[in-house]
Structure formats: C-alpha cells, structure tokens
Amino acid sequence: MTKPKSILFVCLGNIVRSPLAEHLFRHLADGSAGLDGIQVGSAGTSSYHIGDAPDARMRRTAELHGLKYTGRAKRVSREDLVSYDLIIAMDQDNYDVLFAMMNSPHDLSKLRLLREFDTDGDHNLDVPDPYYGGQEGFETTFQIVKRSTEGLIKAIQDGAL
C-alpha cells in the first residue's frame, strides 16, 4: 500500500472512539514530516447517534490531555469505503460490518484494526468501548487510542503503509 492520502476511523456510534482517533491523529500529526495533507475523518457503523456531538465524558478526558474537539456523528457510507485510502476499525465487530460492506479486493486491502498499531497491544486488537462504564474506562480508551494512533503515524512515516 502506498502512503494514504485519506484515513477514516470507524466505531459503532461515532461519538467516542472514532472521533477521538480522528482528532488525535490530526493533533499528533500536525507539522510532522510526511503527514501533511492527509485527510482524516470518522464515522460509525450504526445510526444510533447520527448528528450527535462526541460523548462529553470522552471530551472531558481528552481535555485533561490537552485535546479539545467537536464534530457531529455520521454513519459510514459505501462511498466512504471507496473514497478513503485507509479504513481503520476500532474493534472486530465493526471490522466485520465494514468487511461485509466492501465489494472488492481493493476495498478489503484498505481495512485495518487500530490496535494493529498499538505499541503495547497485549494481543487484544479491540479498542474497548467505555460508553456504559465509569470514567476510568474513558481514560483507558484514551491511552489505547493515543498509543495506537502514534503507532499508525510511525508506520506511515516509515513507509509501512
């Protein structure tokens, strides 16, 4: 795969994990060599939260780490899967939904799991969804997404993607 010009992060509702990954990527890649001009977006595989702002608990957690973000949830479309160069799922369930939506071997070659890039991944490739848990789950998810996003950036810079 050549260096991606566009990346779409995907979770279930597009209010916790995927918008966090989208904004962390932008924040961490800002001014980094070889990452200028990469278009980044996020979406969900469900329609539960279309039009909603990112989860306030995750935004608060991110703000504690100096990251502020906004946006509105959207559902992934077939057009997204064709137009983006790299599609990054937050967990196996969403990966499977995206896999089923794809129509060609080329599209399938663009699909990855975010934790494939986690430097401390402990062989678990799912980013946990903290939505129904306590505040500590949001911190855990933030740290996993941050590590994984840093790993993704390094893979792009090293030419592995």
C-alpha positions in Angstrom: 0.0 0.0 0.0 1.2 3.5 -0.8 1.1 6.3 1.8 -2.6 7.0 2.4 -3.9 10.4 1.4 -7.1 9.8 3.5 -8.0 7.9 6.6 -11.4 7.0 8.0 -11.7 5.9 11.7 -14.8 3.8 12.4 -16.5 2.7 15.6 -20.1 1.8 16.4 -21.8 5.2 17.1 -19.1 7.7 16.1 -19.3 9.5 19.4 -16.4 8.0 21.5 -13.6 6.1 19.9 -13.5 7.0 16.2 -13.8 10.8 16.7 -11.1 10.6 19.4 -8.9 8.7 16.9 -9.7 11.3 14.2 -8.8 14.3 16.3 -5.8 12.6 18.0 -4.4 11.8 14.6 -4.8 15.4 13.5 -3.3 16.7 16.7 -0.3 14.3 16.8 0.4 14.6 13.0 0.3 18.4 12.9 3.5 19.6 11.5 5.0 16.1 11.3 7.1 15.2 8.3 5.3 13.2 5.6 1.9 13.7 7.1 0.8 17.0 5.6 -2.3 16.9 3.6 -3.7 13.5 4.8 -7.5 13.9 5.0 -8.9 12.4 8.2 -12.5 11.6 9.1 -14.6 9.4 11.3 -17.9 7.5 11.1 -20.0 4.9 12.8 -21.4 1.6 11.6 -24.8 2.3 13.3 -27.3 5.1 13.0 -27.8 5.4 16.8 -26.1 8.8 17.2 -26.3 10.5 13.8 -25.9 14.2 14.3 -24.9 13.9 18.0 -21.8 15.6 19.4 -18.9 13.4 20.7 -19.6 12.0 24.1 -19.0 14.6 26.8 -17.1 12.1 29.1 -14.6 11.4 26.3 -14.2 15.1 25.5 -13.5 15.8 29.2 -10.9 13.0 29.3 -9.3 14.3 26.2 -9.2 17.9 27.5 -7.3 16.7 30.5 -4.6 15.7 28.0 -4.8 19.0 26.1 -7.0 17.8 23.2 -10.3 19.7 22.5 -12.6 18.6 19.8 -16.1 18.9 18.4 -18.0 17.4 15.5 -21.2 15.5 14.7 -21.7 11.8 14.4 -22.3 10.3 10.9 -22.8 6.8 9.6 -20.3 5.3 7.3 -21.4 5.0 3.7 -20.4 2.9 0.8 -18.9 6.0 -0.8 -16.7 6.5 2.2 -15.3 2.9 1.8 -14.5 3.7 -1.8 -13.1 7.2 -1.4 -10.9 6.8 1.7 -7.4 5.2 1.2 -7.3 3.6 4.7 -10.3 2.4 6.8 -9.4 1.9 10.5 -11.9 -0.1 12.6 -11.9 0.3 16.4 -12.8 -3.4 17.1 -13.5 -6.7 15.4 -17.3 -6.2 15.4 -17.0 -3.0 13.4 -14.3 -4.5 11.2 -16.8 -7.4 10.4 -19.5 -4.9 9.5 -17.2 -2.9 7.3 -15.8 -6.1 5.7 -19.4 -7.1 4.7 -20.0 -3.7 3.2 -16.9 -3.9 0.9 -17.3 -5.1 -2.7 -13.8 -5.6 -4.0 -10.4 -7.0 -3.1 -9.0 -3.4 -3.4 -11.5 -2.1 -0.8 -10.7 -5.0 1.5 -7.0 -4.2 1.3 -7.7 -0.8 2.9 -9.3 -2.2 6.0 -7.3 -2.5 9.3 -7.8 -2.5 13.1 -6.4 0.5 15.0 -4.7 -1.7 17.6 -2.6 -3.3 15.0 -0.5 -0.2 15.5 -0.6 -0.3 19.4 2.9 -0.5 20.7 1.6 -2.1 23.9 -1.2 -4.1 22.4 -1.1 -7.2 24.5 -2.6 -9.2 21.6 -6.0 -7.7 22.1 -7.0 -5.9 18.9 -10.2 -4.3 20.2 -10.3 -0.7 21.5 -12.7 -1.0 24.4 -15.9 1.0 24.2 -16.3 2.8 27.6 -19.8 4.1 26.9 -21.6 2.0 29.5 -18.8 2.1 32.1 -17.3 4.6 34.5 -14.9 7.4 33.9 -11.8 5.2 34.3 -12.8 3.4 31.1 -12.6 6.7 29.2 -9.0 7.2 30.4 -8.1 3.6 29.4 -9.6 4.1 26.0 -7.8 7.4 25.5 -4.4 5.9 26.3 -5.0 2.9 23.9 -6.2 5.2 21.1 -3.2 7.6 21.7 -0.7 4.8 21.6 -2.3 3.2 18.6 -2.5 6.5 16.7 1.1 7.2 17.4 2.0 3.8 16.1 -0.1 4.4 12.9 1.7 7.7 12.4 5.1 6.0 12.7 4.0 3.3 10.3 3.1 5.9 7.7 6.3 7.8 8.3 8.4 4.6 8.0 6.7 3.7 4.7 5.0 0.6 6.2 1.6 2.0 4.8 
